Amino acid sequence: MEKENKKTRKTDHRTLYTKKIIQDSLLDVLYYKNFEQITVTEVCKRANITRATFYLHYKTLTDVLDELLTEALETAEKNVHNPDKDIDQILNLLHYNKESSVIGHESMLPVTQKVGQLSKYRPIFKDETLSSYVVNKIYQSQRKKLVPAFIDHFSLSQKEAEMLVLFIINGTFSVNKAMNWTKDETWYEIHAMLMKFAAGGYDNLKK
């Protein structure tokens, strides 16, 4: 029994290591090639593994991409001040009007505004061919939390809340992409402006 446990731990460790090598290799290739142009053979060559080894762990490159996106979103969640109270955090942050205020309360920014700042995963977010796919993944990961909150705070229907969440995620993603996912002084200025603009819309919804 003890030998079996040791073998399982060893196998699990080896599996995790191999999957990490595959994920990192896909990210490396994404730096100079769009996802739709990448092949399993190319990733295997980068990872120094055989195609057989790849298919022991993944069926397709999309499966690798999905795991990376899940990891990116989970990492972004950890950096949010309180991931279970995104709406309250947004409303609180809307009261601030200056770039310095956004910097000072950056941990209150929701996941949709923070995820693209993770440099490790930036090749995914910069890939034009993946934009719609990534936005949908972010939406699906956030809708169960944000849609009920929007319904409760603004007395919206299910459909209205879903469309508002989708609008915010799409808008935030597009702005960050237009800014090349670069977090600098201008990034803070733009997000401070966007928060001020959104404040008026949120106030009108509550009336």
Disulfide bonds with the S-S distance in Angstrom:
none
